[in-house]
Each structure stands twice: as C-alpha cells, then as structure tokens.
C-alpha cells in the first residue's frame, strides 16, 4: 500500500493579497503600463479615455452635473 499524502484545504481568503499602489509609465502605442510598487504586479491601461470602461460614467456624471448645466447653456 502506498503512503498517504496529507492534503490541506486552503481558503481563498487566507491567500495573501495586495492593495495595489499603481505607478503608471508614459503612454506608448496607445497603452500605459502600470506596475504595483508593493508586489510588482503589472497591468496595462488604455491611453485613450474613450476606451476606458469608466469614461462613460464620467461623461454621464459631468453631463448631469448642476455645475456644468449653467456653463453649457451660456
């Protein structure tokens, strides 16, 4: 009979995680490369705000803002 292998169950919440602190590089070729100062993870961001998922939220918020409403009608 083969020796038994001990298995350990690892809960996903016990795995180390990083609260990223992104340092963004210069835009090149339509992309901005970010590197986390804490864990060295990398992420590629779009250099174009129109292709950013949050740009539509920004556009919607600024269009409905009372601050911009007075400025747009002038």
C-alpha positions, 0 to 999 in steps of 0.5 A: 500500500502506498503512503498517504499524502496529507492534503490541506484545504486552503481558503481563498481568503487566507491567500495573501493579497495586495492593495495595489499602489499603481505607478503608471509609465508614459503612454506608448502605442496607445497603452500605459503600463502600470506596475504595483510598487508593493508586489510588482504586479503589472497591468496595462491601461488604455491611453485613450479615455474613450476606451476606458470602461469608466469614461462613460460614467464620467461623461454621464456624471459631468453631463448631469452635473448642476455645475456644468448645466449653467456653463453649457447653456451660456 
